[in-house]
Amino acid sequence: MKVCIGLSGGVDSSVAALLLKQQGYDVFALFMQNWHDTVGTLHGDCEWEEDRFVAEMVARKIGIPFYFVDLSDEYRKRVVDYMFDEYSKGRTPNPDVLCNREIKFDAFLRSAEKLGADMVATGHYCRKETVEGPDGKPIYRILAGSDDNKDQSYFLCQLTQEQLSKAMFPIGDIVKPEVRRLAHEADLPSADKKDSQGICFVGKVDLPVFLQQKLKSVEGDIDEAYDPSYESCDQYLQYVELGSREPASLTDEELLEYSRPIDFSSIKFETETYRSGKKHIKKTRYKENPLGKIIGRHEGAQFYTIGQRKGLNVGGHKDSIFVLSTDIENNIIYVGEGHGNKGLNRPCLRIAPEEIHWIRPDLAMAPGEARRYRVRIRYRQPLQDATLLMRGNGLFMVFDEPQRGITPGQFAVWYAPDDEMLGSGVI
């Protein structure tokens, strides 16, 4: 069997290539370049060239052929343009998930097949198993990686059965320290290379600067919403009530209401004129509002995301300030003080029908069905217990404990008790 390893120059893909070679596969390496522009990036202009150089040295050391492919046009159209579009709507996308679905296991896979590959392997920390379906055809299962600290199954949550049929994950059952040890033992040039960070194939970025390539910077208000106000908020009181209800007893309308974030648009700020000083100079100020106050300015609501703490440049508070909500239409950011701020927590989320993706279509839920699964709403988040309810207006996840920072545009992923990832959807 001929296997193409996506060799990035990092230690994970390097060890994946080494193991495939040792296991007797006919292996070749393919390095892909997906990004040229350095606007907003926090690394040197030629980082990809260094990665390619290391990857080529690794291939030479292992003794496998090395090829190069430029997929930057595909990456811009199918990943980066999607990012810009989502941020412009006030949503927070996950480009790494899109990169795997649209590039690594689509455009890259096709390039590998043109070079004769039967399968494509990557350095992801996840596991793949094959079982026989009722019709005798194979069903591909994707499971969390053995290393709890490095499990990357979340990033593969949008793959299909067809894509998984061509995928291999050689290091999925190995922990990171062992990967490093194997790399040192084989004297691989990437053995001590640091793990990549930031946006897939772009790297670490100054997000506002990066997004300003297409999104205009427009100043707006930062409004602080006082925490005590939520106690009298009808929606928050409904959240409290939800904790005493059996999820399956909730109507479609109730679920839709519970899944909405708290609406801060009722916090309005009116101005008043007053005279100041001995000369009674006319000045304007905002009237006091028991629900909140304006505490600063920002450069564009689309540059901020729910739960964000850094980059607000607001002082004068005992605890950290977090973004609770963004109003793109009116260019307003609503913030609140404290990690436990009630405005950050929601008990339920909804995935629209068209956004539901089952990795295991044979296990898809039928309308009206309820199941217990473990859910993750962001990478590295500990799995959360939840009841999933399939209804006509979407898939609802009612959590046992309210979740902090549920963010539109991110992916919610659900797992079976045996660590199999079954499906995902855009929040």
C-alpha positions, 0 to 999 in steps of 0.5 A: 500500500502506498501512503502519503504522509503530510510532512509539515516539518514538525515532530508529530508528522515526522514520527508518523512518517518514521512509523509508517516506514518501519511498518513496511508501507511504501511511503512518500512525503508531501509538503504543502504550502497554503499561505504566502501573505505575512500581514498580521502574522507574528513570525518571520516572512520565511517560516514556511521555507524553514519548515519545508527545509526541515521536512525535506531533511526529515524525509532524507533521514528516513529515506522516503521521497519528498514532494511539494505542492502549493495549495494556497489558492484553495486555502484562501478560497475555502478557509481564509475567505470563510474566516473573513465572512464569519468574523464580519457577521460577528461569529468566531470560526475555527479555521483548523476544522475547515482546513482538515475538511477542505484542504488536508482531506480534500485538496491535499488528498487529491494531490496525493492520489495524483502521485499514486497514494492509496492513503493519506497519513497525518500527525494528528493525535487521534485514533481510527478503527474500522468495524463491519456495518449491518450491510457488510460494508466497513464503518470508520470510527474516529476516537480521541487520541490516547494522550489526553493532553494532546487529543486532536480529534476535535479538529477532525469533527467535520470529516466524512466516512469517505474521507476517513476511508483514506485517512491514517493517524500513526501516532494516535495511540502514542503520548507526546513524550514518547513521540519526542523520544522516538524522534531523538532515538532516530535522530530526526532533525525535527526532534526538538522543534516547537509545536506550531501555534495559531491559525492552521498554516498561517501561524500566530497572528495579531487578529485585528491586524490580520482581519483588517485586510478585508474588514474595516476598522470602525470605532464603537462603544464598549458597554459594561453590563452590571452583573446584578441586572441579570437577576431581574432579567426574564431570560436569566430567570428562565435559565434558572427554571431550566435546571429543574426541568427534564430536558425531554419535556421542553417544547421546541419554543422553550429550547429555542429561547433557552439556547439564545444568548442573553440580550443586552440591547435593552441597555440604552444610554441617554445623554443630558446637558449640564453646565460646568465650572465658574463660566457654566460651560455647557457640556454633555454626559451620559445619564446614569443607568442602573444596568450598565455604563460606557467604559471605553472604545474599540476598533470594530465589534467584528474583531472581538469574540465571546469570552475574550479578555485580552485586547480590550484596554479597559482598566479600573476593575478589580477582576478581569473584564470579558466580552459577553456579547457583540452587536455587529449592526450597531458596532457595540461590545458588551462586557462584564466583570469576573470569570464567573459573570452570569452573562458568560454562562448559558445552559443550552445551545442550538445547531441549525438543521443544515449545520448538523454533521454525523461522522457516523450517519448510521447513528444519526438521531431521529426527530423527537429522539433524546440521547446522553452524550459528552460534548466539547464546545472548543478545543481542549475543553474538558468533555461536558455531560449533556442531553441532546434533543433532535427537534424539527428546528435543530439539534439542541444540547442541554448541559448538566451545568451551564457552559461558559463562553458558548460562541457562535461560529465555533463547533460543538462536538459530541462523543460516545462514552467509549471516546468515539466522536460521533458528530459535530455542528456549527453553533 
